[in-house]
Every structure is written in C-alpha cells, then in structure tokens.
Amino acid sequence: MKTLKSIRIIVFVPEDELEPFIKALAPAIPSFLGNYDHVCWHSEKGTEQSRKMPDGTIKKTPCRKVEFSCPDDREIIQQIINDTIIPNHPWEEPVITLTRQEIVKHSDS
C-alpha cells in the first residue's frame, strides 16, 4: 500500500459567504491526487457562536465547515492561507485548522 503525506485544512465560513469563498478557494487548491482539481468538501449548516470581547453580546451565525487536502508542503500551505483563505474570509480572525494525514494512493498519478 502506498500513501501520500498531506495536510487537511479546515475553516468555518458563514453560510451566506460559502459560495463566494469556495469560488475563490477552489482554484487555489493544488491538484495532487489523480485527474481532479477544485476538490473540497463542505458540511450542512451548523452554528458558530462568538462574543466580541470585552462586553459584546453573544452572536450566533449559520456556518458551514469547509475542508480540503493539499500536499504536506509548508510553502504551499502558507500561500493558500495568506493569499486565498484570509483575504476571502469575512471574519476578522478566521480559525484555520491543519491536520497531518496520509492518503492511500490507488494509482501512480
């Protein structure tokens, strides 16, 4: 069995900003698994809760979880985050989660 080391990037996006966010993000996702590009996943609606410190009110926002894989390459990851995710995300400080993973390779592509 062959595997490919990769990083799974996860970010939550307000539901009303999902399509513009994916439209900006998808072209930046590297094609590294066969003959596919623009590969990402998004969840059904959930709710993000936050409160602007120190005395703001609690805000609940309908959100979607967006995730995708990319090669385990620090430069590629940094470029996607700095050039695509942050400038196209509507929040002041989006939480971006990186998880190391291995993907099973079924072919030599």
N, C-alpha and C positions, 0 to 999 in steps of 0.2 A: 504494500500500500504506500503510495506517495502522498505527501501532504505539502501544503504551501503555507508558510507563516504569513499571517496577515493581521490587520487591526480592524476591529469593528468600531465604527464611530456612531454614537447615539446622541441625538439632540431632540428636545421637545420644542414644538413650534405651535403657536396659536392657530387654531383651526382655520380662521379666516385668512391666514397668511400662508397656508400649506401649499397651495398650487404655485404661487409666485416663488416661494422658497425652493420647491422641487425643480421648477423650471430653471432657476439659476444654478442649483446644485448639481443636477444630473449630468450636464456636460463636463463638469469638473471631476467626476468620479472615474478613476482610471479603469480601463478595460484590461483585466488581467486574468480572467477566467473564461477561456474559450471565446466564442464569437458573440459575446454580449457586451453592451455598454449601457450607460444610464441606469445601472442596476441599483435600486434602493427599495426599501420597504417602509411602509407607514401603517400605523395602527388605526383602529377605530377611535372615536372621540373619547378622551379622558378629561380630567380636570386638573389644572395646575393652580395651586394656591400659593399666594405670597402676600407679604405686607411690607411696604416701604418703611424703613426704619427712620426715625425712632417712634413716631406716633401715628403712622398711617393706618388706614383701615385695611382689613383683610380683603383681598381681591381674588376672585375665582374666575379662571379663564378656560374655556373649552380649548383643549390642545390635542395634538397628535404627536406620537413618537415616530421619529424618522431615524432610520439606521441603514448603514451600508458598510461594505468591506472595502479595504484597499490594501495594497502591499505594505508590509512592515518596513516602511522607509520613512525616517524622521522628516526628511525634506519634503516629500510628497504630502505627508500628513499636515505639516506646518503650513504649506502652501494652500491646501484645501481649507484649513481653518481660517487663516489670515486673509486669503483673497476671496473666499466664497461664503463660508458659513457666517463669519462675523459681520461682513458688510451687508449681507442679505437677510439677517435675522432681525426682527423688530425689537427684541428686548435689549435693554442696556447691557446686561451681562448674561448671555445665554450659557447654560451649563452644558458642556460638551464632555461626554464620557468616552474614553478609549479603553478597549478591552483587547488584549492579545488573544489570538485564536489560531488554530490550524484548520485549513480547509482540505478535505480529501480531493485529490486530483484524479479525475476519471480518464483523462487523456493527456497527451503531451502538449496540448495547446496552452 
